[in-house]
Amino acid sequence: MYRDITPSRVARLVLTGIVLLGFLVQTLPSAQADTVKGLYESKILVTSQARKERTEALRQAFMQILVRVSGRLDLVQSADYPNIQEAIELATRYAQQYRYLKYKPKPSDDPTKKLILWVRFDEAAVTRLLKNNNIPVWGNTRPATLVWLVIDKRGQRELLANNSQHAARNILVRQSHQRGLPLRLPLLDLKDRSALRTSDVWGNFEAPIMQASQRYQTEAVLVGRAFQSSGGYWNARWSLYSDSRRQDWSMSGSKLDEVLLPGIDTTAEILSSRYASAGQAEAGTVIVQVKDIKSLADYNRVLAYLKKLSNVSAVQPYYLVASDAIFKLTTPQGRLGVARGVALGHTLINDTVKATTEPTQAPPAQAGDKADPKEITPDLVYRLVP
């Protein structure tokens, strides 16, 4: 039977014979996620330090931050969000710090813009603005996305690699940074080339693509096929594989970046819609059981990890027995939201064994309270990754 969990209780269990076996267990593959840094920072090219130009640059930077944190491009483009539009006009109020940096223009840049305005916005104020307007906030732990992209320029096809010198690589990397989307490009080493051919990606053959993607262990796989017509016009077809689903879209444009940017933008919006925390949703409780806790350090590691989940507002230790612990999580996104958040990390993996079947009683009531025993059935069951 589960008992109340306290630090002294954990220490006694650890000191009375819990054996460390984690060294003998191999880590199982799990989807990768990144902790994105600089979510609330932006850089804008400017020509001078004039106040008028700085005010406009701060507005541009603030719009970038709002899109990056919400995952939604329409937030700054639509008149349906008057409070957001008003906040953009008052962007200086949300700026926490800024400074100017020297910049040497590239051949493709405006030669008059020789300065960079770096600005950091107030995270708490931005989060409050979004949540007050019922707009989800996408935390800094985000799913990594592997991109398989074939560029066909008048019959010459190239499968993009991580070290590729093709302009498409810079376009993807730059836009993924703007959207706060962790991006992976394949190594295209002997292992990749023996598992996947350029024609497989061009034909969007799911089986070999997913097989070749396994080594990268990303949460999402984005497949793109861009081709240039005889008239110089560009077209692209995109497919996103994530969460056991496939979503397709296509784009066309006169320039290559016009068909590549929407690949990253749409991916960011799809993933943010799944993982971002809702603004005014009603909080609920999710019961999580974690197995294979073999030491006090393991327990503290699990507790700290659960508290860091972006869609969890509170974690209450509930029970401990042998090497299992149960926690009560308060979250606005319910069981699915917690499961998706956990899936992004490397700490817990799904347990295939059915959760505890014997009824367990809630902690004894405090003095003066009426006892209210009830069965505890975990909503989610995991094992700790060594």
Secondary structure, DSSP 8 states (H G I E B T S, - for coil): --EE--HHHHHHHHHTT----GGGS------BEEE---TTEEEEEES---HHHHHHHHHHHHHHHHHHHH--STTTT-TT-HHHHHHHHTGGGTEEEEEEEE----TTS-TT--EEEEEEE-HHHHHHHHHHTT--B--SEEE-EEEEEEEEETTEEEE--TT--SHHHHHHHHHHHHHT--EE-----HHHHHH--HHHHHTT-HHHHHHHHGGG-BSEEEEEEEEE-TTS-EEEEEEEEETTEEEEEEEEESSHHHHHHHHHHHHHHHHHHHHSB-SS---EEEEEEEE---SHHHHHHHHHHHHH-TT--EEEEEEEETTEEEEEEEESSHHHHHHHHHHTSSSEEE--S----S--------TTS---------SEEEEE--
